[in-house]
Amino acid sequence: MVKLAPAPEITPPEITVRLAADPAFAAAWAGSAASLRRDLSGFVAEAKKSETRERRADQVVEQVQLKLQAAADAAAAEAAEPSGAAAAL
């Protein structure tokens, strides 16, 4: 059986512009799974009207930022929890 190489990742121009403008979004985008980036890119690229692609790109940025904030909040909550030994006292 021959293994095929994964399809190349194609980022729509609407997302590329936002990546260049927002370093936090760019870092979160780079740190996300390739499958998520592919799905979100497809969501933007499949729209026929440029207005729809722009709106969807804004939604992608918002969703990635929400996930980034949720991860930061979870990390802060975990750091604030007392460890098992200190909690026993």
N, CA and C of each residue as an Amber inpcrd file, in Angstrom:
protein
   267
   0.8420000  -1.1740000   0.0000000   0.0000000   0.0000000   0.0000000
   0.8890000   1.2400000   0.0000000   0.5650000   2.1740000  -0.8520000
   1.3280000   3.4050000  -0.9800000   0.6930000   4.4760000  -0.0970000
   1.5280000   5.1210000   0.7040000   1.0450000   6.2160000   1.5390000
   1.1440000   7.5140000   0.7600000   0.0520000   8.2340000   0.7190000
   0.0470000   9.5130000   0.0310000   0.4640000  10.6250000   0.9810000
   1.1110000  11.6190000   0.4220000   1.4910000  12.7830000   1.2190000
   0.2330000  13.5890000   1.5270000   0.2130000  14.2430000   2.6790000
  -0.9590000  15.0610000   2.9900000  -1.0930000  16.2020000   1.9900000
  -2.3150000  16.6280000   1.7990000  -2.5670000  17.7440000   0.8890000
  -1.8910000  19.0020000   1.4270000  -1.3460000  19.8200000   0.5340000
  -0.7020000  21.0410000   1.0210000  -1.7250000  21.9710000   1.6640000
  -1.2880000  22.6560000   2.6760000  -2.1710000  23.5750000   3.3750000
  -2.2480000  24.8840000   2.6000000  -3.4480000  25.2880000   2.2620000
  -3.6570000  26.5290000   1.5210000  -4.4490000  27.4730000   2.4110000
  -3.8490000  28.5990000   2.7420000  -4.4990000  29.5880000   3.5910000
  -5.0880000  30.6750000   2.7040000  -6.3820000  30.9280000   2.8370000
  -7.0100000  31.9640000   2.0110000  -6.4030000  33.3410000   2.2830000
  -6.4040000  34.2010000   1.2800000  -5.8300000  35.5420000   1.4690000
  -6.4930000  36.3260000   2.6040000  -7.7710000  36.0950000   2.8320000
  -8.4760000  36.8030000   3.9010000  -7.8870000  36.4630000   5.2760000
  -7.4560000  35.2480000   5.4420000  -6.8300000  34.8510000   6.7120000
  -5.3730000  35.3080000   6.7420000  -4.6890000  35.2310000   5.6090000
  -3.2880000  35.6540000   5.5380000  -3.1340000  37.1160000   5.9510000
  -4.0510000  37.9630000   5.5200000  -4.0200000  39.3780000   5.8950000
  -4.1510000  39.5300000   7.4060000  -5.0450000  38.7680000   7.9930000
  -5.2530000  38.8610000   9.4380000  -4.0760000  38.2840000  10.2200000
  -3.4250000  37.2810000   9.6680000  -2.2330000  36.7260000  10.3110000
  -1.1150000  37.7610000  10.3680000  -0.9580000  38.5290000   9.2910000
   0.0860000  39.5520000   9.2480000  -0.2280000  40.7160000  10.1830000
  -1.5010000  40.9900000  10.3930000  -1.8990000  42.1440000  11.2000000
  -1.9650000  41.8550000  12.6990000  -2.0990000  40.5970000  13.0810000
  -2.3310000  40.2460000  14.4890000  -1.3690000  39.1480000  14.9330000
  -0.2780000  39.5200000  15.6200000   0.7050000  38.5170000  16.0500000
   0.1330000  37.4510000  16.9920000  -0.8070000  37.8330000  17.8490000
  -1.4030000  36.8490000  18.7670000  -2.2090000  35.8150000  17.9830000
  -2.9570000  36.2800000  16.9980000  -3.7120000  35.3610000  16.1470000
  -2.7550000  34.4760000  15.3590000  -1.6690000  35.0540000  14.8490000
  -0.6910000  34.2770000  14.0820000  -0.0690000  33.1770000  14.9390000
   0.2370000  33.4920000  16.1910000   0.8210000  32.4930000  17.0850000
  -0.1850000  31.3850000  17.3870000  -1.4250000  31.7660000  17.6460000
  -2.4590000  30.7700000  17.9300000  -2.7290000  29.9100000  16.6990000
  -2.7360000  30.5150000  15.5270000  -2.9600000  29.7940000  14.2680000
  -1.8340000  28.7830000  14.0460000  -0.6050000  29.2160000  14.2450000
   0.5450000  28.3300000  14.0390000   0.5490000  27.1870000  15.0430000
   0.0430000  27.4340000  16.2420000   0.0300000  26.4140000  17.2780000
  -1.1530000  25.4610000  17.2100000  -2.0940000  25.7380000  16.3360000
  -3.2660000  24.8630000  16.2380000  -2.9820000  23.6780000  15.3180000
  -3.8060000  22.6760000  15.4140000  -3.6370000  21.4600000  14.6160000
  -3.8450000  21.7660000  13.1280000  -3.1040000  21.0530000  12.3010000
  -3.2120000  21.2490000  10.8500000  -4.6330000  20.9690000  10.3680000
  -5.2950000  19.9930000  10.9660000  -6.6630000  19.6760000  10.5530000
  -7.6110000  20.8300000  10.8660000  -7.4130000  21.5060000  11.9980000
  -8.2440000  22.6550000  12.3370000  -7.9880000  23.7980000  11.3670000
  -6.7060000  24.0620000  11.0850000  -6.3800000  25.1270000  10.1280000
  -6.9870000  24.8290000   8.7600000  -6.9310000  23.5760000   8.3460000
  -7.4980000  23.1820000   7.0510000  -9.0120000  23.3780000   7.0400000
  -9.6870000  22.9760000   8.1130000 -11.1390000  23.1320000   8.1950000
 -11.5440000  24.6070000   8.1970000 -10.8520000  25.4120000   8.9850000
 -11.1850000  26.8310000   9.0500000 -10.8710000  27.5340000   7.7340000
  -9.7770000  27.1620000   7.0950000  -9.4410000  27.7390000   5.7850000
 -10.5050000  27.3830000   4.7580000 -10.9610000  26.1490000   4.7810000
 -12.0080000  25.7220000   3.8620000 -13.3080000  26.4610000   4.1120000
 -13.6280000  26.7020000   5.3850000 -14.8330000  27.4380000   5.7510000
 -14.8150000  28.8290000   5.1140000 -13.6590000  29.4820000   5.1420000
 -13.5480000  30.8180000   4.5560000 -13.5390000  30.7320000   3.0290000
 -12.7380000  29.8350000   2.4810000 -12.5280000  29.7860000   1.0330000
 -13.7580000  29.3270000   0.2500000 -14.6400000  28.5560000   0.8660000
 -15.7760000  28.0250000   0.1150000 -16.8630000  29.0630000  -0.1520000
 -16.7920000  30.2140000   0.5040000 -17.7800000  31.2730000   0.2660000
 -17.5560000  31.8810000  -1.1120000 -18.6380000  32.1800000  -1.8000000
 -18.5360000  32.7080000  -3.1590000 -18.3260000  34.2190000  -3.1870000
 -18.9710000  34.9370000  -2.2900000 -18.8510000  36.3910000  -2.2790000
 -17.6900000  36.8250000  -1.3900000 -17.0050000  37.8650000  -1.8170000
 -15.8810000  38.3560000  -1.0280000 -16.3370000  38.8740000   0.3360000
 -17.5420000  39.4530000   0.3830000 -18.0650000  39.9410000   1.6650000
 -18.2490000  38.7790000   2.6480000 -18.7140000  37.6660000   2.1450000
 -18.9160000  36.4920000   2.9960000 -17.5770000  35.9410000   3.4560000
 -16.5960000  35.8920000   2.5540000 -15.2610000  35.4180000   2.9490000
 -14.6520000  36.3150000   4.0170000 -14.8390000  37.6360000   3.8840000
 -14.3220000  38.5730000   4.8870000 -15.0090000  38.3530000   6.2370000
 -16.3210000  38.2090000   6.2120000 -17.0760000  37.9890000   7.4570000
 -16.6500000  36.6790000   8.1170000 -16.4910000  35.6480000   7.3030000
 -16.0690000  34.3570000   7.8550000 -14.6540000  34.4210000   8.4090000
 -13.7700000  35.1620000   7.7520000 -12.4060000  35.3130000   8.2690000
 -12.4320000  36.0040000   9.6260000 -13.2960000  37.0120000   9.7710000
 -13.4430000  37.6710000  11.0740000 -13.9480000  36.6820000  12.1270000
 -14.8720000  35.8110000  11.7350000 -15.3870000  34.8040000  12.6660000
 -14.2950000  33.8220000  13.0670000 -13.4370000  33.4550000  12.1320000
 -12.3270000  32.5400000  12.4290000 -11.3830000  33.1770000  13.4440000
 -11.0370000  34.4380000  13.2260000 -10.1510000  35.1380000  14.1650000
 -10.7840000  35.1490000  15.5520000 -12.0700000  35.4710000  15.6130000
 -12.7680000  35.5200000  16.8970000 -12.7570000  34.1530000  17.5870000
 -13.0340000  33.0950000  16.8480000 -13.0710000  31.7500000  17.4350000
 -11.6970000  31.3140000  17.9360000 -10.6580000  31.6010000  17.1650000
  -9.2990000  31.2220000  17.5780000  -8.9090000  32.0160000  18.8250000
  -9.2650000  33.2980000  18.8730000  -8.9540000  34.0980000  20.0520000
  -9.7160000  33.6040000  21.2850000 -10.9690000  33.1860000  21.0990000
 -11.7330000  32.6350000  22.2230000 -11.0960000  31.3560000  22.7460000
 -10.6450000  30.4920000  21.8380000  -9.9820000  29.2510000  22.2580000
  -8.6740000  29.5630000  22.9850000  -7.9400000  30.5470000  22.4930000
  -6.6920000  30.9500000  23.1300000  -6.9620000  31.4930000  24.5300000
  -8.0020000  32.3220000  24.6770000  -8.3570000  32.8700000  25.9800000
  -8.8100000  31.7710000  26.9330000  -9.5820000  30.8220000  26.4320000
 -10.0450000  29.7180000  27.2760000  -8.8630000  28.8830000  27.7650000
  -7.8920000  28.6590000  26.9100000  -6.7070000  27.9010000  27.3070000
  -5.9020000  28.6610000  28.3550000  -5.7890000  29.9770000  28.1890000
  -5.0670000  30.7960000  29.1640000  -5.8020000  30.8040000  30.5010000
  -7.1310000  30.8980000  30.4600000  -7.9180000  30.8750000  31.6950000
  -7.7770000  29.5370000  32.4190000  -7.7780000  28.4460000  31.6710000
  -7.6300000  27.1160000  32.2690000  -6.2490000  26.9610000  32.9030000
  -5.2300000  27.4750000  32.2330000  -3.8720000  27.3920000  32.7820000
  -3.7560000  28.2260000  34.0570000  -4.3750000  29.3970000  34.0650000
  -4.3320000  30.2490000  35.2540000  -5.0850000  29.6000000  36.4120000
  -6.2160000  28.9760000  36.1200000  -6.9860000  28.3090000  37.1690000
  -6.2170000  27.1230000  37.7390000  -5.5360000  26.4040000  36.8780000
  -4.7480000  25.2560000  37.3360000  -3.5810000  25.7170000  38.1900000
  -2.9550000  26.8210000  37.8150000  -1.8300000  27.3440000  38.5840000
  -2.2880000  27.8760000  39.9430000  -3.5240000  28.3640000  40.0140000
  -4.0400000  28.9290000  41.2510000  -4.5120000  27.8440000  42.2350000
  -4.7790000  26.6410000  41.7380000  -5.2250000  25.5620000  42.6110000
  -4.0900000  25.1120000  43.5160000  -4.3980000  24.8980000  44.7700000
  -3.3470000  24.3900000  45.6660000  -2.9930000  22.9440000  45.2940000
  -1.7460000  22.6170000  45.5010000  -1.3230000  21.2440000  45.1910000
  -1.9490000  20.2760000  46.1950000  -1.8920000  18.9950000  45.8980000
  -2.5020000  17.9760000  46.7520000  -1.9680000  17.9900000  48.1720000
  -0.6500000  18.1800000  48.3490000  -0.0600000  18.1640000  49.6760000
  -0.4900000  19.3790000  50.4790000  -0.5310000  20.5500000  49.8410000
  -0.9200000  21.7700000  50.5680000  -2.4050000  21.7500000  50.8690000
  -3.1920000  21.1500000  50.0200000  -4.6350000  21.1200000  50.2510000
  -4.9900000  20.2360000  51.4440000  -4.1690000  19.2440000  51.7370000
  -4.4420000  18.3300000  52.8440000  -4.2460000  19.0020000  54.1830000
  -3.4700000  20.0780000  54.2280000  -3.2250000  20.7790000  55.5020000
  -4.3730000  21.6040000  55.8370000
